[in-house]
Amino acid sequence: MRGWTFAQWGLLVICTLHVIQAVVGFIAEPSFAIGPDAPTTPVMGMDYNGWHAVAGLALFAPGLYFATRPAWAVAYLLLAAGAGMGPGVWALFSHNVAWIFHFPNNTTDAIVHLVTGAVMIGVALVQIRRDGGLKQSLAGLGAT
């Protein structure tokens, strides 16, 4: 971890926090019920149940691995930001995102999704600037 880039450290911190949040959310409400009566429990501002916990783990746990390489970290930050912001936008307008996730506090969930995505993009942009451009940041993605 010595010599890691800003993007690698940023991704590690973001993913660690969200993996912890997902695990705590699953412990707090492990239900996989769907629909408007599905139980949820707020955890750090977000409504959690089994589905939301699995989605959080599916998005952020791989980031712990992708943080091990500079180019992977930048690419993952950008792609995962989009993957998380999409449901965030949907949550602005609906209590039932993807017809599965029931968010009684949909606005709060949307804000957390959008802010997390914005932070991820911000971390990636700082690294891209430090590297001298997107091409240089992603240069490690090529064949070795």
N, CA, C and O atoms as a DFTB+ gen file, in Angstrom:
576 C
 N C O
     1  1       0.824      -1.195       0.000
     2  2       0.000       0.000       0.000
     3  2       0.869       1.260       0.000
     4  3       0.378       2.370      -0.203
     5  1       2.135       1.069       0.226
     6  2       3.059       2.189       0.150
     7  2       3.141       2.626      -1.313
     8  3       3.313       1.801      -2.211
     9  1       3.018       3.913      -1.532
    10  2       3.079       4.416      -2.891
    11  2       1.741       4.403      -3.621
    12  3       1.693       4.644      -4.827
    13  1       0.673       4.128      -2.914
    14  2      -0.639       4.146      -3.547
    15  2      -0.998       5.560      -3.982
    16  3      -0.545       6.541      -3.392
    17  1      -1.813       5.646      -5.016
    18  2      -2.268       6.935      -5.529
    19  2      -3.455       7.442      -4.709
    20  3      -4.045       6.720      -3.906
    21  1      -3.778       8.705      -4.945
    22  2      -4.944       9.318      -4.313
    23  2      -6.215       8.516      -4.633
    24  3      -7.049       8.290      -3.756
    25  1      -6.353       8.097      -5.876
    26  2      -7.540       7.331      -6.290
    27  2      -7.614       5.996      -5.576
    28  3      -8.694       5.572      -5.165
    29  1      -6.486       5.333      -5.424
    30  2      -6.482       4.047      -4.730
    31  2      -6.918       4.203      -3.273
    32  3      -7.751       3.440      -2.784
    33  1      -6.358       5.181      -2.594
    34  2      -6.737       5.422      -1.199
    35  2      -8.199       5.845      -1.101
    36  3      -8.933       5.376      -0.230
    37  1      -8.614       6.732      -1.999
    38  2     -10.001       7.182      -1.984
    39  2     -10.970       6.036      -2.188
    40  3     -11.970       5.924      -1.478
    41  1     -10.672       5.183      -3.162
    42  2     -11.540       4.040      -3.427
    43  2     -11.564       3.084      -2.243
    44  3     -12.621       2.569      -1.880
    45  1     -10.416       2.847      -1.647
    46  2     -10.355       1.963      -0.482
    47  2     -11.226       2.486       0.654
    48  3     -11.977       1.720       1.258
    49  1     -11.137       3.762       0.948
    50  2     -11.918       4.353       2.045
    51  2     -13.412       4.300       1.716
    52  3     -14.214       3.869       2.545
    53  1     -13.783       4.732       0.526
    54  2     -15.206       4.754       0.131
    55  2     -15.793       3.348       0.196
    56  3     -16.866       3.142       0.763
    57  1     -15.090       2.390      -0.383
    58  2     -15.624       1.026      -0.414
    59  2     -15.673       0.393       0.968
    60  3     -16.627      -0.315       1.294
    61  1     -14.666       0.640       1.772
    62  2     -14.674       0.086       3.131
    63  2     -15.876       0.605       3.920
    64  3     -16.580      -0.168       4.570
    65  1     -16.102       1.910       3.859
    66  2     -17.242       2.489       4.577
    67  2     -18.569       1.917       4.092
    68  3     -19.448       1.612       4.898
    69  1     -18.715       1.770       2.773
    70  2     -19.989       1.276       2.243
    71  2     -20.175      -0.223       2.449
    72  3     -21.307      -0.682       2.600
    73  1     -19.100      -0.988       2.457
    74  2     -19.220      -2.411       2.783
    75  2     -19.659      -2.564       4.240
    76  3     -20.528      -3.380       4.548
    77  1     -19.066      -1.791       5.120
    78  2     -19.473      -1.826       6.532
    79  2     -20.943      -1.434       6.663
    80  3     -21.698      -2.082       7.389
    81  1     -21.347      -0.382       5.965
    82  2     -22.742       0.057       6.006
    83  2     -23.678      -1.046       5.504
    84  3     -24.740      -1.268       6.086
    85  1     -23.294      -1.727       4.442
    86  2     -24.135      -2.797       3.898
    87  2     -24.250      -3.962       4.877
    88  3     -25.333      -4.522       5.046
    89  1     -23.157      -4.326       5.516
    90  2     -23.194      -5.425       6.486
    91  2     -24.068      -5.042       7.678
    92  3     -24.893      -5.837       8.129
    93  1     -23.886      -3.833       8.183
    94  2     -24.716      -3.360       9.300
    95  2     -26.184      -3.303       8.870
    96  3     -27.072      -3.680       9.634
    97  1     -26.432      -2.836       7.659
    98  2     -27.805      -2.783       7.141
    99  2     -28.431      -4.156       7.054
   100  3     -29.603      -4.330       7.385
   101  1     -27.655      -5.139       6.607
   102  2     -28.182      -6.500       6.515
   103  2     -28.479      -7.064       7.897
   104  3     -29.490      -7.737       8.093
   105  1     -27.605      -6.792       8.850
   106  2     -27.843      -7.260      10.217
   107  2     -29.089      -6.586      10.796
   108  3     -29.887      -7.227      11.481
   109  1     -29.249      -5.303      10.521
   110  2     -30.387      -4.552      11.059
   111  2     -31.714      -4.994      10.452
   112  3     -32.729      -5.038      11.147
   113  1     -31.713      -5.324       9.158
   114  2     -32.954      -5.765       8.496
   115  2     -32.608      -6.738       7.375
   116  3     -32.377      -6.318       6.242
   117  1     -32.571      -8.035       7.681
   118  2     -32.170      -9.029       6.688
   119  2     -33.281      -9.474       5.725
   120  3     -33.077     -10.394       4.933
   121  1     -34.420      -8.847       5.787
   122  2     -35.550      -9.265       4.965
   123  2     -35.295      -9.074       3.471
   124  3     -34.690      -8.088       3.049
   125  1     -35.767     -10.034       2.686
   126  2     -35.730      -9.922       1.229
   127  2     -37.138      -9.757       0.664
   128  3     -37.402     -10.102      -0.488
   129  1     -38.033      -9.227       1.488
   130  2     -39.394      -8.950       1.023
   131  2     -39.332      -7.834      -0.021
   132  3     -38.420      -7.008      -0.013
   133  1     -40.315      -7.829      -0.912
   134  2     -40.376      -6.790      -1.935
   135  2     -41.738      -6.112      -1.880
   136  3     -42.678      -6.611      -1.261
   137  1     -41.820      -4.974      -2.534
   138  2     -43.081      -4.253      -2.592
   139  2     -43.175      -3.163      -1.550
   140  3     -42.265      -2.981      -0.741
   141  1     -44.296      -2.429      -1.574
   142  2     -44.437      -1.263      -0.698
   143  2     -44.499      -1.593       0.790
   144  3     -44.296      -0.708       1.622
   145  1     -44.774      -2.841       1.140
   146  2     -44.826      -3.217       2.552
   147  2     -43.539      -3.877       3.029
   148  3     -43.477      -4.354       4.162
   149  1     -42.514      -3.912       2.188
   150  2     -41.246      -4.529       2.570
   151  2     -40.630      -3.755       3.723
   152  3     -40.549      -2.527       3.677
   153  1     -40.197      -4.461       4.753
   154  2     -39.599      -3.762       5.900
   155  2     -38.217      -3.204       5.565
   156  3     -37.447      -3.822       4.829
   157  1     -37.919      -2.053       6.104
   158  2     -36.594      -1.450       5.981
   159  2     -36.218      -0.842       7.327
   160  3     -37.075      -0.546       8.159
   161  1     -34.923      -0.667       7.514
   162  2     -34.411      -0.021       8.716
   163  2     -33.383       1.023       8.290
   164  3     -32.474       0.713       7.520
   165  1     -33.513       2.249       8.776
   166  2     -32.512       3.268       8.415
   167  2     -31.145       2.969       9.040
   168  3     -31.039       2.687      10.234
   169  1     -30.114       3.037       8.214
   170  2     -28.736       2.867       8.666
   171  2     -27.918       3.989       8.030
   172  3     -27.755       4.029       6.810
   173  1     -27.409       4.890       8.851
   174  2     -26.631       6.031       8.374
   175  2     -27.357       6.778       7.249
   176  3     -26.752       7.144       6.241
   177  1     -28.650       6.993       7.437
   178  2     -29.428       7.793       6.504
   179  2     -30.074       7.043       5.368
   180  3     -30.848       7.629       4.612
   181  1     -29.784       5.769       5.221
   182  2     -30.358       5.010       4.112
   183  2     -31.258       3.900       4.637
   184  3     -30.995       3.310       5.685
   185  1     -32.337       3.625       3.881
   186  2     -33.238       2.524       4.230
   187  2     -32.608       1.214       3.778
   188  3     -32.316       1.031       2.596
   189  1     -32.405       0.315       4.713
   190  2     -31.772      -0.962       4.386
   191  2     -32.693      -2.135       4.620
   192  3     -33.500      -2.143       5.550
   193  1     -32.558      -3.124       3.762
   194  2     -33.070      -4.472       3.947
   195  2     -32.085      -5.389       3.230
   196  3     -31.033      -4.935       2.782
   197  1     -32.409      -6.653       3.118
   198  2     -31.489      -7.598       2.488
   199  2     -31.111      -7.214       1.070
   200  3     -29.950      -7.337       0.679
   201  1     -32.086      -6.750       0.296
   202  2     -31.819      -6.375      -1.090
   203  2     -30.830      -5.219      -1.188
   204  3     -29.891      -5.259      -1.983
   205  1     -31.048      -4.201      -0.379
   206  2     -30.166      -3.033      -0.435
   207  2     -28.763      -3.411       0.040
   208  3     -27.770      -2.911      -0.488
   209  1     -28.684      -4.282       1.024
   210  2     -27.388      -4.734       1.511
   211  2     -26.634      -5.513       0.440
   212  3     -25.440      -5.291       0.238
   213  1     -27.313      -6.412      -0.239
   214  2     -26.672      -7.183      -1.308
   215  2     -26.232      -6.260      -2.441
   216  3     -25.147      -6.431      -2.997
   217  1     -27.067      -5.289      -2.782
   218  2     -26.693      -4.338      -3.840
   219  2     -25.462      -3.535      -3.434
   220  3     -24.568      -3.315      -4.251
   221  1     -25.410      -3.100      -2.185
   222  2     -24.251      -2.357      -1.705
   223  2     -22.989      -3.199      -1.721
   224  3     -21.925      -2.720      -2.112
   225  1     -23.101      -4.451      -1.299
   226  2     -21.939      -5.343      -1.331
   227  2     -21.505      -5.634      -2.771
   228  3     -20.312      -5.683      -3.069
   229  1     -22.478      -5.825      -3.651
   230  2     -22.151      -6.109      -5.054
   231  2     -21.437      -4.930      -5.716
   232  3     -20.579      -5.130      -6.576
   233  1     -21.784      -3.707      -5.322
   234  2     -21.150      -2.535      -5.913
   235  2     -19.805      -2.216      -5.267
   236  3     -18.843      -1.901      -5.968
   237  1     -19.725      -2.294      -3.942
   238  2     -18.534      -1.797      -3.255
   239  2     -17.500      -2.853      -2.882
   240  3     -16.318      -2.519      -2.797
   241  1     -17.874      -4.093      -2.658
   242  2     -16.873      -5.108      -2.304
   243  2     -15.836      -5.298      -3.418
   244  3     -14.649      -5.390      -3.104
   245  1     -16.213      -5.362      -4.694
   246  2     -15.187      -5.480      -5.739
   247  2     -14.221      -4.293      -5.769
   248  3     -13.072      -4.436      -6.186
   249  1     -14.679      -3.143      -5.335
   250  2     -13.819      -1.973      -5.303
   251  2     -12.608      -2.152      -4.403
   252  3     -11.565      -1.539      -4.628
   253  1     -12.746      -2.993      -3.384
   254  2     -11.611      -3.271      -2.505
   255  2     -10.479      -3.946      -3.285
   256  3      -9.302      -3.704      -3.015
   257  1     -10.836      -4.783      -4.242
   258  2      -9.838      -5.418      -5.106
   259  2      -9.327      -4.443      -6.175
   260  3      -8.128      -4.376      -6.443
   261  1     -10.240      -3.700      -6.773
   262  2      -9.852      -2.774      -7.832
   263  2      -8.973      -1.635      -7.311
   264  3      -8.298      -0.969      -8.095
   265  1      -8.975      -1.411      -6.023
   266  2      -8.113      -0.388      -5.428
   267  2      -6.645      -0.783      -5.458
   268  3      -5.782       0.049      -5.180
   269  1      -6.344      -2.028      -5.788
   270  2      -4.951      -2.489      -5.742
   271  2      -4.107      -2.018      -6.921
   272  3      -2.884      -2.150      -6.888
   273  1      -4.728      -1.475      -7.956
   274  2      -3.984      -0.970      -9.120
   275  2      -4.467       0.433      -9.469
   276  3      -5.671       0.688      -9.472
   277  1      -3.547       1.342      -9.760
   278  2      -3.934       2.737     -10.011
   279  2      -4.962       2.919     -11.122
   280  3      -5.960       3.611     -10.924
   281  1      -4.741       2.323     -12.266
   282  2      -5.671       2.501     -13.389
   283  2      -7.021       1.864     -13.081
   284  3      -8.066       2.412     -13.434
   285  1      -6.997       0.719     -12.430
   286  2      -8.241       0.061     -12.056
   287  2      -9.051       0.940     -11.115
   288  3     -10.274       1.024     -11.230
   289  1      -8.370       1.587     -10.192
   290  2      -9.057       2.435      -9.213
   291  2      -9.788       3.579      -9.907
   292  3     -10.947       3.854      -9.596
   293  1      -9.122       4.241     -10.840
   294  2      -9.754       5.358     -11.554
   295  2     -10.943       4.863     -12.364
   296  3     -12.021       5.456     -12.309
   297  1     -10.757       3.788     -13.111
   298  2     -11.852       3.249     -13.923
   299  2     -13.030       2.835     -13.044
   300  3     -14.183       3.124     -13.363
   301  1     -12.735       2.162     -11.943
   302  2     -13.797       1.700     -11.047
   303  2     -14.543       2.862     -10.419
   304  3     -15.769       2.831     -10.311
   305  1     -13.811       3.890     -10.004
   306  2     -14.458       5.062      -9.415
   307  2     -15.477       5.648     -10.387
   308  3     -16.597       5.973      -9.993
   309  1     -15.097       5.783     -11.642
   310  2     -15.998       6.385     -12.640
   311  2     -17.189       5.477     -12.944
   312  3     -18.327       5.943     -12.995
   313  1     -16.936       4.195     -13.145
   314  2     -18.026       3.270     -13.481
   315  2     -18.975       3.043     -12.304
   316  3     -20.194       3.046     -12.476
   317  1     -18.418       2.849     -11.117
   318  2     -19.262       2.608      -9.944
   319  2     -20.054       3.856      -9.566
   320  3     -21.167       3.752      -9.050
   321  1     -19.492       5.025      -9.820
   322  2     -20.238       6.261      -9.552
   323  2     -21.510       6.285     -10.388
   324  3     -22.588       6.597      -9.883
   325  1     -21.380       5.958     -11.656
   326  2     -22.561       5.908     -12.528
   327  2     -23.542       4.843     -12.099
   328  3     -24.753       5.063     -12.124
   329  1     -23.024       3.674     -11.701
   330  2     -23.894       2.581     -11.265
   331  2     -24.658       2.936     -10.000
   332  3     -25.795       2.499      -9.823
   333  1     -24.057       3.714      -9.128
   334  2     -24.742       4.109      -7.895
   335  2     -25.648       5.312      -8.070
   336  3     -26.667       5.435      -7.390
   337  1     -25.277       6.201      -8.983
   338  2     -26.078       7.413      -9.183
   339  2     -27.386       7.117      -9.928
   340  3     -28.387       7.807      -9.730
   341  1     -27.372       6.098     -10.776
   342  2     -28.596       5.731     -11.503
   343  2     -29.761       5.440     -10.564
   344  3     -30.818       6.058     -10.692
   345  1     -29.593       4.512      -9.623
   346  2     -30.659       4.271      -8.654
   347  2     -30.958       5.498      -7.788
   348  3     -32.081       5.672      -7.315
   349  1     -29.948       6.342      -7.585
   350  2     -30.167       7.568      -6.819
   351  2     -31.128       8.505      -7.512
   352  3     -32.002       9.092      -6.875
   353  1     -30.970       8.646      -8.812
   354  2     -31.900       9.479      -9.579
   355  2     -33.297       8.872      -9.537
   356  3     -34.279       9.585      -9.338
   357  1     -33.387       7.570      -9.723
   358  2     -34.675       6.880      -9.673
   359  2     -35.317       7.095      -8.303
   360  3     -36.523       7.322      -8.208
   361  1     -34.508       7.023      -7.242
   362  2     -35.037       7.187      -5.883
   363  2     -35.583       8.591      -5.634
   364  3     -36.413       8.778      -4.744
   365  1     -35.134       9.566      -6.397
   366  2     -35.696      10.916      -6.248
   367  2     -37.188      10.941      -6.586
   368  3     -37.936      11.769      -6.065
   369  1     -37.607      10.040      -7.451
   370  2     -38.966      10.068      -7.979
   371  2     -39.843       8.903      -7.548
   372  3     -41.025       8.864      -7.891
   373  1     -39.288       7.952      -6.800
   374  2     -40.066       6.758      -6.472
   375  2     -39.636       6.175      -5.133
   376  3     -38.470       6.251      -4.746
   377  1     -40.602       5.596      -4.439
   378  2     -40.311       4.861      -3.210
   379  2     -39.906       3.420      -3.514
   380  3     -39.419       2.720      -2.626
   381  1     -40.100       2.966      -4.754
   382  2     -39.789       1.591      -5.137
   383  2     -38.829       1.585      -6.323
   384  3     -39.251       1.538      -7.478
   385  1     -37.554       1.632      -6.025
   386  2     -36.526       1.646      -7.059
   387  2     -36.359       0.237      -7.617
   388  3     -36.249      -0.735      -6.869
   389  1     -36.343       0.146      -8.939
   390  2     -36.205      -1.128      -9.654
   391  2     -37.325      -2.100      -9.269
   392  3     -37.177      -3.312      -9.428
   393  1     -38.415      -1.585      -8.778
   394  2     -39.594      -2.352      -8.384
   395  2     -39.302      -3.362      -7.286
   396  3     -40.148      -4.205      -6.986
   397  1     -38.129      -3.294      -6.685
   398  2     -37.747      -4.217      -5.607
   399  2     -37.429      -3.446      -4.341
   400  3     -37.955      -3.751      -3.270
   401  1     -36.557      -2.434      -4.465
   402  2     -36.075      -1.718      -3.297
   403  2     -37.113      -0.728      -2.812
   404  3     -37.436       0.235      -3.508
   405  1     -37.630      -0.961      -1.630
   406  2     -38.615      -0.067      -1.046
   407  2     -37.893       0.929      -0.153
   408  3     -37.263       0.543       0.832
   409  1     -37.983       2.202      -0.493
   410  2     -37.330       3.262       0.270
   411  2     -38.373       4.222       0.800
   412  3     -38.773       5.142       0.086
   413  1     -38.830       4.039       2.037
   414  2     -39.778       4.997       2.588
   415  2     -39.187       6.406       2.651
   416  3     -39.908       7.394       2.508
   417  1     -37.883       6.492       2.863
   418  2     -37.177       7.782       2.907
   419  2     -36.384       7.953       1.611
   420  3     -35.168       8.144       1.628
   421  1     -37.098       7.881       0.497
   422  2     -36.436       7.855      -0.803
   423  2     -35.570       9.080      -1.076
   424  3     -34.534       8.957      -1.729
   425  1     -35.957      10.238      -0.602
   426  2     -35.162      11.438      -0.868
   427  2     -33.801      11.350      -0.179
   428  3     -32.779      11.696      -0.773
   429  1     -33.787      10.893       1.059
   430  2     -32.520      10.735       1.775
   431  2     -31.642       9.709       1.084
   432  3     -30.441       9.925       0.917
   433  1     -32.239       8.587       0.679
   434  2     -31.477       7.564      -0.039
   435  2     -30.903       8.134      -1.335
   436  3     -29.746       7.886      -1.673
   437  1     -31.713       8.889      -2.045
   438  2     -31.260       9.482      -3.305
   439  2     -30.075      10.406      -3.070
   440  3     -29.098      10.374      -3.818
   441  1     -30.163      11.217      -2.044
   442  2     -29.071      12.152      -1.741
   443  2     -27.790      11.393      -1.419
   444  3     -26.718      11.763      -1.899
   445  1     -27.884      10.342      -0.617
   446  2     -26.687       9.557      -0.273
   447  2     -26.087       8.932      -1.529
   448  3     -24.870       8.957      -1.712
   449  1     -26.934       8.371      -2.395
   450  2     -26.444       7.779      -3.649
   451  2     -25.757       8.829      -4.522
   452  3     -24.668       8.592      -5.044
   453  1     -26.385       9.967      -4.673
   454  2     -25.840      11.009      -5.548
   455  2     -24.571      11.635      -4.975
   456  3     -23.625      11.905      -5.714
   457  1     -24.546      11.863      -3.679
   458  2     -23.341      12.433      -3.058
   459  2     -22.189      11.439      -3.131
   460  3     -21.060      11.823      -3.437
   461  1     -22.458      10.174      -2.856
   462  2     -21.404       9.159      -2.955
   463  2     -20.847       9.108      -4.375
   464  3     -19.632       9.059      -4.565
   465  1     -21.726       9.120      -5.363
   466  2     -21.274       9.122      -6.757
   467  2     -20.457      10.358      -7.088
   468  3     -19.443      10.275      -7.781
   469  1     -20.901      11.502      -6.593
   470  2     -20.167      12.748      -6.852
   471  2     -18.788      12.718      -6.198
   472  3     -17.813      13.187      -6.786
   473  1     -18.700      12.174      -4.993
   474  2     -17.403      12.058      -4.324
   475  2     -16.494      11.121      -5.121
   476  3     -15.309      11.405      -5.292
   477  1     -17.037      10.025      -5.601
   478  2     -16.241       9.085      -6.395
   479  2     -15.728       9.748      -7.672
   480  3     -14.566       9.571      -8.038
   481  1     -16.569      10.493      -8.338
   482  2     -16.142      11.212      -9.538
   483  2     -15.085      12.248      -9.178
   484  3     -14.095      12.408      -9.892
   485  1     -15.296      12.947      -8.072
   486  2     -14.325      13.937      -7.620
   487  2     -12.960      13.332      -7.346
   488  3     -11.941      13.900      -7.738
   489  1     -12.929      12.188      -6.677
   490  2     -11.658      11.506      -6.400
   491  2     -10.984      11.119      -7.715
   492  3      -9.780      11.312      -7.884
   493  1     -11.770      10.570      -8.645
   494  2     -11.215      10.190      -9.948
   495  2     -10.666      11.408     -10.688
   496  3      -9.595      11.339     -11.290
   497  1     -11.394      12.518     -10.644
   498  2     -10.939      13.723     -11.346
   499  2      -9.649      14.289     -10.755
   500  3      -8.785      14.764     -11.492
   501  1      -9.517      14.241      -9.438
   502  2      -8.270      14.686      -8.811
   503  2      -7.116      13.823      -9.323
   504  3      -6.052      14.339      -9.666
   505  1      -7.332      12.514      -9.372
   506  2      -6.269      11.622      -9.839
   507  2      -5.958      11.855     -11.314
   508  3      -4.793      11.856     -11.710
   509  1      -6.986      12.051     -12.120
   510  2      -6.792      12.311     -13.550
   511  2      -5.977      13.586     -13.739
   512  3      -5.083      13.643     -14.583
   513  1      -6.289      14.589     -12.960
   514  2      -5.538      15.851     -13.023
   515  2      -4.077      15.621     -12.623
   516  3      -3.165      16.122     -13.280
   517  1      -3.863      14.871     -11.558
   518  2      -2.494      14.582     -11.097
   519  2      -1.693      13.799     -12.147
   520  3      -0.489      13.994     -12.309
   521  1      -2.396      12.917     -12.848
   522  2      -1.732      12.074     -13.846
   523  2      -1.492      12.791     -15.170
   524  3      -0.714      12.316     -15.997
   525  1      -2.149      13.923     -15.379
   526  2      -1.981      14.655     -16.626
   527  2      -3.002      14.302     -17.693
   528  3      -2.808      14.619     -18.867
   529  1      -4.086      13.651     -17.298
   530  2      -5.162      13.357     -18.244
   531  2      -5.711      11.950     -18.083
   532  3      -5.092      11.081     -17.469
   533  1      -6.887      11.755     -18.652
   534  2      -7.573      10.464     -18.540
   535  2      -6.767       9.343     -19.182
   536  3      -6.686       8.240     -18.643
   537  1      -6.176       9.628     -20.328
   538  2      -5.395       8.598     -21.025
   539  2      -4.263       8.075     -20.137
   540  3      -4.020       6.870     -20.084
   541  1      -3.577       8.975     -19.448
   542  2      -2.486       8.566     -18.565
   543  2      -3.024       7.798     -17.353
   544  3      -2.408       6.829     -16.908
   545  1      -4.167       8.227     -16.821
   546  2      -4.748       7.545     -15.658
   547  2      -5.168       6.125     -15.972
   548  3      -5.080       5.234     -15.127
   549  1      -5.624       5.922     -17.196
   550  2      -6.124       4.596     -17.590
   551  2      -5.095       3.772     -18.345
   552  3      -5.406       2.678     -18.816
   553  1      -3.880       4.279     -18.467
   554  2      -2.840       3.586     -19.252
   555  2      -2.577       2.176     -18.743
   556  3      -2.224       1.304     -19.537
   557  1      -2.732       1.929     -17.480
   558  2      -2.494       0.605     -16.919
   559  2      -3.565      -0.409     -17.232
   560  3      -3.456      -1.563     -16.817
   561  1      -4.595      -0.017     -17.949
   562  2      -5.663      -0.974     -18.294
   563  2      -5.305      -1.808     -19.520
   564  3      -5.922      -2.843     -19.773
   565  1      -4.323      -1.362     -20.270
   566  2      -3.921      -2.088     -21.490
   567  2      -3.303      -3.435     -21.171
   568  3      -3.037      -3.754     -20.012
   569  1      -3.081      -4.215     -22.204
   570  2      -2.476      -5.543     -22.055
   571  2      -1.055      -5.411     -21.532
   572  3      -0.323      -4.494     -21.902
   573  1      -0.680      -6.338     -20.670
   574  2       0.678      -6.307     -20.124
   575  2       1.486      -7.456     -20.653
   576  3       2.658      -7.598     -20.305
